[in-house]
Amino acid sequence: MGVGREERSAGAAETGAGIASSPFRVDRDRIAASPFFARLAGVTQVVSPNGSGLLLHNRLTHSLQVAQVARAIAEHVGAESSALVEKLGGCDPDVVEAAALAHDLGHPPFGHLGEQVLDRIARDRLGLSDGFEGNAQSFRILTTIDLHGPGRTGLGLTAAVRAAVLKYPWTRLTYPDPHPGTAALPPRGAVGKFSAYDTELDELIAARRPFPVGPWQQTVEASVMDTADDIAYAIHDVEDFHRVGVLQQAGVAAELRGWETHPSSGPGAALERLRRRMAEREAWIYSDDAFAAAVARVRDELVDGLLALPFDGSMAAERAVAEFSARWTARLVGGIRVLADPPVRAAHVVLGEAQWHEVAVLKFVHQQFVLLRADLASHQRGQATVVTGLVGALHDWLGDTHSPALPPRLHDLVELAREQYARLDVPAAEVPHLARGRAVVDYVASLTDAQAGALLDVLTGRSARLWTDAMAL
C-alpha cells in the first residue's frame, strides 16, 4: 500500500483562498523565493570565483542543475517502475525538484572547506556535540530559521518535501537506535554525515513517519535527489575545470592509461587504490569488468574527447562542452533503476551498474586533478583563516557585556536557539552557552563568501568603511 496524498502533504501551508495549486509546487516556489536560496549565488561550489573573472559553478547554479536532473529521473522512474514506486511512497517531480533546490541551502561560505572548519570549531570551541553539517543546516533552515512560510518559524513545507531533503536520515550521535554509524557495514555517509541536529529531530521523525522505509533508508524522492546530486557533481565540476584550463589532458591520460597497463605504482596507482576501496566497501554492485569498462569509457570520452583540445572560448569549444554534458546526463539518467529492497549501502533509486562505476571514475578525476592541487590547498588555507576568525570574533562579541548593540539577526538567532535548547534534555546552566554557539554557527553559515571576508574586516578594524553589505544581515 502506497502513501496517500494527504499523508505526503502533511504540514503543507495554506496556498491562499481561491488558488488551486499542488502543495508540492507551492513548496518548490517558496524555496526558490527564499533569501537563503538567493545567497547560494555567492557561495563556492569548489573554488570561489570572487574577483577572479572565472566562470565557475556556484551553489545556486549547481542546485538548479541538480533540480533539472532530479526531475528527469523522477519522470524516468515514474514511467519505468510506477507500481513499485507508488508502493514505496511515491515520486512526484515537484517534490524532487523542490528537494533539489533546497539540498544545499545550508552550505556555508567557501564550500566543503568552510563546512569542515565550522564543524571543528563548533565541536571543539563552542561545545556543540552535533557540530556543523551542511545537510543538517539545510534542514534547519527549512524547518526553523527561514521565516518565509506562514508560521512562526520555517517554510511550512509538506512531509514529502521535508523527507526528500533528508539525504542522511539520522542525527550525528543519538538517532536512530541503533545508530547507523555503529554498524559493521554502515550506510553510505553514516560516518560524519547526517541530516538533522538534535534541535530538529522531531521534525525529522514527523517528516518520515508517513513513508514505508527503514530507519536508515532514504525515501524514494530523497534517493532521486541524492542520485541527481551525484550526477551533476560528476559532470559539471569536470566541465568547470576544463573551462579554466586546470584539468589537463596529459595528467588524466597518464593516470587512466597507467592503470590499464601497470596499476601497482606510478601513474595509475591512485586509481587502483580507488578500485580496491570500491571492491571492499561496495560489494553490492562493484564489478572488475564494469570498473575496467568505466575507465575505458571515461578515457575515450573525456581524455580523447573533451580534453583533447584546450578550451579557448570559441563556439566550437562551447559546443563540445554542451554536447559532453548532454550526452553524459542522458546516459546516466537512462541507467537509473528502482530497487524494492536495497542493500544497506544503496537506496531505492540507484544508477545502473555501468553508470555507477562511470560516476565513480569521473568523480575520481575531479578529486585527483583538482581538489588535491597544492595551489588550491594554499587558497583554502586562507579561507579557513577567515571562517575561524569570524566565528571567534562573533562569539567574543556575544560574550562581551559592555559591547554595543548586536546585529539584530544575530540577536534573534540566539533567542531562537535558546528556546530550542530549553526544550531539550540539557542542563539549564548549559542553555545560554549552547544557544550562543549555535547562533554564531547559524549566522556565519548564512553568509556568502564575499560577506564573510567583508564582515571579518569590519570586526577586526581592517575596513575603513562604516556601512558595508556585511553588516546588512
C-alpha positions as CSV (number, residue, x, y, z in Angstrom):
1,M,0.0,0.0,0.0
2,G,1.4,3.4,-1.0
3,V,1.3,6.6,1.0
4,G,-1.8,8.7,0.5
5,R,-1.6,12.2,-0.9
6,E,-2.9,13.6,2.4
7,E,-0.1,12.0,4.4
8,R,2.5,13.1,1.9
9,S,1.1,16.7,2.1
10,A,1.1,16.8,5.9
11,G,2.4,20.1,7.2
12,A,1.5,21.9,4.0
13,A,0.8,25.6,4.4
14,E,-2.4,27.2,3.1
15,T,-1.9,28.3,-0.5
16,G,-4.4,31.1,-0.4
17,A,-8.1,31.4,-0.8
18,G,-9.3,30.6,-4.3
19,I,-5.9,29.5,-5.5
20,A,-5.7,25.9,-6.8
21,S,-2.2,24.6,-6.8
22,S,-0.3,21.5,-5.9
23,P,1.1,21.8,-2.3
24,F,4.4,20.4,-3.7
25,R,4.6,23.1,-6.3
26,V,3.9,25.7,-3.5
27,D,6.8,24.2,-1.6
28,R,9.1,24.5,-4.6
29,D,8.1,28.1,-5.3
30,R,8.6,29.0,-1.6
31,I,12.1,27.6,-1.6
32,A,13.0,29.3,-4.8
33,A,11.8,32.7,-3.3
34,S,13.8,32.2,-0.1
35,P,16.7,34.6,0.5
36,F,18.7,31.6,1.6
37,F,18.3,30.2,-1.9
38,A,19.4,33.6,-3.5
39,R,22.6,33.7,-1.4
40,L,23.8,30.5,-3.0
41,A,24.9,32.6,-6.0
42,G,27.7,33.9,-3.8
43,V,28.7,30.6,-2.2
44,T,31.6,28.4,-3.5
45,Q,30.9,25.1,-5.2
46,V,34.6,24.1,-5.4
47,V,36.7,27.3,-6.0
48,S,35.4,30.8,-5.2
49,P,35.2,32.8,-8.3
50,N,35.1,36.1,-6.4
51,G,37.3,38.7,-8.1
52,S,39.0,36.2,-10.4
53,G,36.9,36.5,-13.5
54,L,36.4,32.7,-13.6
55,L,33.2,31.3,-14.9
56,L,32.6,28.5,-12.4
57,H,29.5,26.9,-11.0
58,N,28.4,28.2,-7.7
59,R,26.0,26.6,-5.2
60,L,23.0,28.3,-7.0
61,T,23.8,27.1,-10.5
62,H,24.7,23.6,-9.1
63,S,21.3,23.5,-7.3
64,L,19.4,24.4,-10.4
65,Q,21.2,21.7,-12.4
66,V,20.5,19.1,-9.7
67,A,16.8,20.1,-9.8
68,Q,16.8,19.6,-13.6
69,V,18.4,16.2,-13.4
70,A,16.2,15.2,-10.4
71,R,13.0,16.0,-12.3
72,A,14.3,14.0,-15.3
73,I,15.0,11.0,-13.0
74,A,11.5,11.3,-11.4
75,E,9.8,11.2,-14.8
76,H,12.0,8.3,-15.8
77,V,11.3,6.1,-12.8
78,G,7.6,7.1,-12.9
79,A,7.4,5.7,-16.4
80,E,9.5,2.6,-15.9
81,S,8.6,1.5,-12.4
82,S,5.4,3.3,-11.5
83,A,3.7,0.4,-9.5
84,L,6.8,-0.2,-7.4
85,V,7.5,3.5,-6.8
86,E,3.9,4.0,-5.7
87,K,4.2,1.1,-3.2
88,L,7.4,2.6,-1.8
89,G,5.7,6.0,-1.1
90,G,5.6,7.8,-4.5
91,C,7.8,10.0,-6.5
92,D,6.4,13.4,-7.5
93,P,8.5,15.5,-9.9
94,D,7.6,18.7,-8.0
95,V,8.8,17.1,-4.7
96,V,12.2,16.0,-6.1
97,E,12.7,19.4,-7.8
98,A,11.9,21.2,-4.5
99,A,14.2,19.0,-2.5
100,A,17.0,19.5,-5.1
101,L,16.6,23.3,-4.9
102,A,16.8,23.1,-1.1
103,H,19.5,20.5,-0.6
104,D,22.5,23.0,-0.4
105,L,20.8,25.8,1.4
106,G,22.9,25.2,4.5
107,H,26.3,25.2,2.8
108,P,28.5,27.8,4.4
109,P,30.9,30.2,2.8
110,F,33.8,28.5,0.9
111,G,32.1,25.2,0.2
112,H,33.2,22.0,1.8
113,L,36.3,23.7,3.3
114,G,34.0,26.1,5.3
115,E,31.9,23.1,6.3
116,Q,34.9,21.3,7.8
117,V,36.2,24.3,9.6
118,L,32.8,25.2,11.1
119,D,32.3,21.7,12.3
120,R,35.6,21.5,14.0
121,I,35.1,24.9,15.7
122,A,31.5,24.1,16.7
123,R,32.5,20.9,18.5
124,D,36.0,21.9,19.9
125,R,35.4,25.5,20.9
126,L,31.6,26.1,21.1
127,G,30.7,22.8,22.8
128,L,28.1,21.7,20.3
129,S,28.1,17.9,20.3
130,D,26.5,17.7,16.9
131,G,28.8,20.3,15.5
132,F,28.0,21.6,12.0
133,E,26.9,19.7,8.9
134,G,25.7,21.3,5.7
135,N,22.8,18.8,5.2
136,A,21.6,19.3,8.8
137,Q,21.9,23.1,8.3
138,S,19.7,22.9,5.2
139,F,17.0,21.1,7.2
140,R,17.3,23.6,10.0
141,I,16.8,26.5,7.6
142,L,13.7,24.8,6.0
143,T,12.1,23.9,9.3
144,T,13.4,26.5,11.8
145,I,15.3,29.5,10.7
146,D,13.7,30.7,7.4
147,L,10.6,32.9,8.0
148,H,9.0,33.0,4.6
149,G,6.3,30.4,5.5
150,P,3.0,31.2,7.1
151,G,4.1,30.0,10.6
152,R,6.4,31.5,13.2
153,T,9.4,29.5,12.0
154,G,10.3,27.5,8.9
155,L,8.7,27.4,5.5
156,G,5.7,25.2,6.4
157,L,6.7,22.5,3.8
158,T,4.9,19.2,3.2
159,A,6.1,16.0,4.7
160,A,7.1,14.7,1.3
161,V,9.5,17.6,0.6
162,R,10.9,17.7,4.1
163,A,11.6,13.9,3.9
164,A,13.1,14.2,0.4
165,V,15.7,16.7,1.7
166,L,16.9,14.1,4.3
167,K,19.8,12.5,2.4
168,Y,21.2,11.1,5.6
169,P,18.1,10.5,7.8
170,W,19.7,10.4,11.2
171,T,21.4,12.8,13.7
172,R,25.1,12.8,14.4
173,L,25.0,10.7,17.6
174,T,21.6,9.9,19.0
175,Y,19.0,8.8,16.5
176,P,18.0,6.2,15.5
177,D,18.9,3.5,17.9
178,P,20.9,1.5,16.8
179,H,22.8,4.4,15.1
180,P,24.0,3.6,11.6
181,G,27.5,4.8,12.5
182,T,27.9,1.9,14.8
183,A,27.1,-0.7,12.1
184,A,29.9,-3.1,10.8
185,L,28.7,-2.1,7.3
186,P,27.1,1.3,7.7
187,P,25.0,3.1,5.1
188,R,26.8,5.5,2.8
189,G,27.7,8.7,4.6
190,A,26.9,7.4,8.1
191,V,30.4,8.3,9.4
192,G,30.4,12.1,9.6
193,K,27.3,12.9,7.5
194,F,23.8,13.5,9.0
195,S,20.7,15.5,8.0
196,A,19.3,16.9,11.3
197,Y,20.7,18.4,14.5
198,D,19.1,17.3,17.8
199,T,17.1,20.6,17.7
200,E,15.3,19.4,14.6
201,L,14.9,15.7,15.5
202,D,11.2,16.0,16.0
203,E,10.9,17.5,12.5
204,L,12.9,14.6,11.0
205,I,10.7,12.0,12.7
206,A,7.4,13.7,11.7
207,A,8.5,14.2,8.1
208,R,9.4,10.5,7.6
209,R,6.5,9.0,9.5
210,P,4.2,8.5,6.5
211,F,6.8,6.6,4.4
212,P,7.3,2.8,4.4
213,V,11.1,3.0,4.6
214,G,13.5,1.6,7.2
215,P,15.2,3.8,9.8
216,W,18.4,4.2,7.8
217,Q,16.8,4.3,4.4
218,Q,16.0,7.4,2.2
219,T,12.6,7.9,0.8
220,V,12.3,7.3,-2.9
221,E,12.3,11.0,-3.5
222,A,15.3,11.6,-1.3
223,S,17.2,8.9,-3.2
224,V,16.3,10.6,-6.5
225,M,17.6,14.0,-5.2
226,D,20.8,12.3,-3.9
227,T,21.4,10.5,-7.2
228,A,20.8,13.7,-9.2
229,D,23.4,15.5,-7.0
230,D,25.9,12.8,-7.8
231,I,25.3,13.1,-11.5
232,A,25.5,16.9,-11.5
233,Y,28.7,16.8,-9.4
234,A,30.4,14.2,-11.6
235,I,29.7,16.0,-14.9
236,H,29.7,19.8,-14.2
237,D,32.7,20.0,-12.0
238,V,34.8,18.3,-14.7
239,E,33.4,20.8,-17.1
240,D,34.3,23.8,-14.9
241,F,38.0,22.9,-14.6
242,H,38.3,22.1,-18.3
243,R,37.0,25.6,-19.0
244,V,39.6,27.3,-16.8
245,G,42.4,25.1,-18.0
246,V,43.1,23.3,-14.7
247,L,42.1,19.9,-15.9
248,Q,44.9,18.9,-18.3
249,Q,44.7,16.0,-20.7
250,A,48.3,14.8,-20.1
251,G,47.9,14.1,-16.4
252,V,44.5,12.5,-16.7
253,A,45.6,10.4,-19.7
254,A,48.7,9.2,-17.8
255,E,46.6,8.1,-14.8
256,L,43.9,6.2,-16.7
257,R,46.3,4.6,-19.2
258,G,48.8,3.8,-16.4
259,W,46.1,1.9,-14.5
260,E,45.3,-0.2,-17.6
261,T,49.0,-1.2,-18.1
262,H,50.7,-1.2,-14.7
263,P,48.4,-0.1,-11.8
264,S,50.6,-1.0,-8.9
265,S,53.0,2.0,-9.0
266,G,53.4,5.4,-10.7
267,P,50.6,6.8,-12.8
268,G,47.6,4.6,-12.3
269,A,48.3,3.8,-8.6
270,A,45.8,6.3,-7.2
271,L,43.1,4.9,-9.5
272,E,44.0,1.4,-8.3
273,R,43.5,2.5,-4.7
274,L,40.1,3.7,-5.6
275,R,39.2,0.4,-7.3
276,R,40.3,-1.6,-4.2
277,R,38.2,0.6,-1.9
278,M,35.2,0.2,-4.1
279,A,35.7,-3.6,-4.2
280,E,35.9,-3.7,-0.4
281,R,33.0,-1.4,0.5
282,E,30.6,-1.7,-2.4
283,A,30.3,-5.4,-3.0
284,W,26.6,-5.0,-3.7
285,I,27.4,-3.5,-7.1
286,Y,31.2,-3.5,-7.7
287,S,32.5,-5.5,-10.7
288,D,36.0,-5.7,-12.0
289,D,34.7,-5.8,-15.6
290,A,32.4,-2.8,-15.1
291,F,35.2,-0.8,-13.5
292,A,37.6,-1.5,-16.4
293,A,34.8,-0.6,-18.9
294,A,34.2,2.7,-17.0
295,V,37.8,3.6,-17.1
296,A,37.8,2.9,-20.9
297,R,34.7,5.0,-21.5
298,V,36.0,8.0,-19.5
299,R,39.3,7.7,-21.3
300,D,37.6,7.7,-24.7
301,E,35.0,10.5,-24.0
302,L,36.9,12.7,-21.6
303,V,40.6,12.3,-22.3
304,D,40.4,11.6,-26.0
305,G,37.3,13.7,-26.5
306,L,36.6,16.8,-24.4
307,L,40.2,17.3,-23.1
308,A,41.8,16.7,-26.5
309,L,41.7,20.4,-27.3
310,P,42.2,23.2,-24.7
311,F,39.1,25.3,-24.1
312,D,39.6,28.6,-25.9
313,G,36.1,30.1,-25.5
314,S,35.2,29.6,-29.1
315,M,31.7,28.5,-30.2
316,A,33.2,25.1,-31.1
317,A,34.6,24.7,-27.6
318,E,31.4,25.7,-26.0
319,R,29.5,23.2,-28.2
320,A,31.9,20.4,-27.2
321,V,31.2,21.1,-23.5
322,A,27.5,21.3,-24.0
323,E,27.4,18.0,-26.0
324,F,29.6,16.3,-23.4
325,S,27.2,17.3,-20.6
326,A,24.0,16.4,-22.5
327,R,25.4,13.0,-23.6
328,W,26.6,12.0,-20.2
329,T,23.4,13.3,-18.4
330,A,21.2,11.3,-20.8
331,R,23.3,8.2,-20.3
332,L,23.3,8.3,-16.6
333,V,19.7,9.2,-16.2
334,G,18.8,6.4,-18.7
335,G,20.5,3.8,-16.5
336,I,18.5,4.6,-13.3
337,R,16.7,1.7,-11.7
338,V,14.5,1.2,-8.7
339,L,15.2,-1.5,-6.0
340,A,12.3,-2.8,-3.9
341,D,14.7,-4.0,-1.1
342,P,18.0,-2.2,-1.4
343,P,21.2,-3.3,0.4
344,V,22.3,-1.1,3.3
345,R,24.9,0.7,1.1
346,A,22.3,1.6,-1.5
347,A,18.9,3.3,-1.9
348,H,15.7,2.6,-3.6
349,V,16.7,4.6,-6.7
350,V,20.2,3.8,-7.9
351,L,22.4,4.1,-11.0
352,G,22.8,1.1,-13.2
353,E,26.0,-1.0,-12.7
354,A,27.8,0.6,-15.7
355,Q,26.8,4.1,-14.9
356,W,27.6,3.7,-11.2
357,H,31.2,2.8,-12.0
358,E,31.4,5.6,-14.5
359,V,30.3,8.2,-12.0
360,A,32.9,6.9,-9.6
361,V,35.7,7.3,-12.2
362,L,34.5,10.8,-13.2
363,K,34.5,11.9,-9.5
364,F,38.0,10.4,-9.1
365,V,39.3,12.6,-11.9
366,H,37.9,15.7,-10.2
367,Q,39.3,14.7,-6.8
368,Q,42.7,13.7,-8.0
369,F,43.4,16.5,-10.5
370,V,41.6,19.4,-8.9
371,L,40.9,19.0,-5.2
372,L,44.4,17.7,-4.4
373,R,46.3,20.5,-6.1
374,A,48.7,22.3,-3.9
375,D,47.7,25.8,-5.1
376,L,44.1,25.1,-4.1
377,A,45.2,23.9,-0.7
378,S,47.0,27.2,-0.1
379,H,44.0,29.2,-1.2
380,Q,41.7,27.2,1.1
381,R,44.1,27.8,4.0
382,G,43.3,31.5,3.7
383,Q,39.6,30.8,3.6
384,A,39.9,28.6,6.7
385,T,41.5,31.6,8.5
386,V,38.6,33.8,7.5
387,V,36.0,31.3,8.9
388,T,38.0,30.7,12.1
389,G,38.5,34.4,12.7
390,L,34.9,35.3,12.0
391,V,33.5,32.7,14.4
392,G,35.9,33.8,17.1
393,A,35.1,37.5,16.7
394,L,31.3,36.9,16.8
395,H,31.4,34.6,19.8
396,D,33.6,37.0,21.7
397,W,31.2,39.8,20.8
398,L,28.3,37.8,22.3
399,G,30.2,37.3,25.5
400,D,31.1,40.9,25.9
401,T,28.7,42.5,28.4
402,H,30.0,46.0,27.5
403,S,29.6,45.6,23.8
404,P,27.5,47.9,21.6
405,A,24.2,46.5,20.1
406,L,24.5,43.2,18.3
407,P,23.4,42.8,14.7
408,P,19.6,42.2,15.0
409,R,19.7,38.9,13.2
410,L,22.4,37.5,15.4
411,H,20.4,38.5,18.5
412,D,17.3,36.8,17.0
413,L,19.2,33.6,16.3
414,V,20.5,33.5,19.9
415,E,16.9,33.8,21.2
416,L,15.7,31.1,18.8
417,A,18.4,28.7,19.8
418,R,17.8,29.4,23.5
419,E,14.1,28.4,23.1
420,Q,15.1,25.2,21.4
421,Y,17.8,24.1,23.8
422,A,15.5,24.9,26.8
423,R,13.1,22.3,25.4
424,L,15.8,19.6,25.1
425,D,17.2,17.4,27.8
426,V,20.2,19.5,28.6
427,P,21.1,21.1,32.0
428,A,19.6,24.6,32.3
429,A,23.1,26.1,33.0
430,E,24.3,25.0,29.6
431,V,21.5,26.5,27.6
432,P,22.9,30.1,27.2
433,H,26.3,28.7,26.1
434,L,24.8,26.3,23.6
435,A,22.5,29.0,22.3
436,R,25.3,31.4,21.7
437,G,27.4,28.8,19.9
438,R,24.6,27.6,17.7
439,A,23.6,31.2,16.8
440,V,27.1,32.1,15.8
441,V,27.3,29.0,13.5
442,D,23.8,29.8,12.0
443,Y,24.9,33.4,11.4
444,V,28.3,32.5,9.7
445,A,26.7,29.7,7.7
446,S,24.2,32.2,6.2
447,L,26.9,34.5,4.7
448,T,28.2,34.5,1.1
449,D,31.9,34.1,0.5
450,A,32.3,37.9,0.0
451,Q,30.2,38.8,3.1
452,A,32.3,36.5,5.3
453,G,35.5,38.3,4.2
454,A,34.0,41.7,4.5
455,L,32.5,41.1,7.9
456,L,35.8,39.9,9.3
457,D,37.4,43.1,8.0
458,V,34.8,45.1,9.8
459,L,35.1,43.2,13.1
460,T,38.9,43.3,13.1
461,G,39.1,47.0,12.2
462,R,40.7,46.4,8.8
463,S,37.8,48.0,6.9
464,A,37.8,51.8,6.5
465,R,34.1,51.9,5.5
466,L,31.4,52.3,8.1
467,W,28.5,50.9,6.0
468,T,29.0,47.6,4.2
469,D,26.9,44.8,2.8
470,A,28.5,42.6,5.5
471,M,26.5,44.4,8.2
472,A,23.2,44.5,6.4
473,L,22.4,40.9,7.5
